[in-house]
Amino acid sequence: MLDTLIPFLGFLFLVLGAALLNDSLSTSDVAQTGKIIGGASFLSLGLVTLWFGIKNWWKWRTVYKEYRE
């Protein structure tokens, strides 16, 4: 279940962060600053989620490979 949920959430956070950053770079007021901070937060959360998901998948693939055969 988590094998399919983690990449989905990672890509969702990346897309949401990119959309917030893209939408908020036009002007410079307090609301836009909040959108920039929120977009950067979602973008970094998506990158970290994908990184840990790929790292755990790679560990599972290399360490437990001998038990699958």
N, C-alpha and C positions, 0 to 999 in steps of 0.2 A: 504494500500500500504506500509506504513512504518512498519507494523507488520511483513511483510515478508522480507523487505529490510534490516532492522537493524541486524537480526541474520546472514543473508548472508554476509553482509559487515564485521561484527565482526569475523566470521569464516575465511573469506578471509584474513583479516589483520593478524589473528593468524597464518594461514598457511604460508603466505608470510614472516612474521617475523621469524617463526621457520625455514623456508627454508634458509633465509639469515643468520641466526645464525649458522645453521648446516654447511652451505657451507664455512663460513668464519673463523672457529675456527682452521683450520689446520696450517696456517702460521701467521706471525706477521709483516706485512708491512702497509703502509699508506692506500692502497686500502682495505685491510682486516679490518682495524680499522673502516673505513667508513661503510663497510658492517655490522660490529658488531653493530655500533651505529644505523644504519638504521633498522636492524633486531630487536633490542631491542625496538626501537620506534614503529615499526609496531606491535610488540607483545603487548606492553602496550596499544596501541590504540585499538587493538582488544579486550583486556580484559576489558578496560573501556567501549567500545561500548556494549559488551555483558552484562556487569554489569548494565548499565543504561537501556538497553532494558528489562532485566529480572526484574529490579526494577519497571519500569513503567508498565510492564505487571502484576506484582503482585499487585501493587496499583490498577490498573483497575479491577482486578479480585476480590479484597476484598472490595473496596469502592463501586463499581457500581454493585455488585452482587444482591443487593436488587431491583434494577431497572430493571434487566433482567427478573425477575420472575413475 
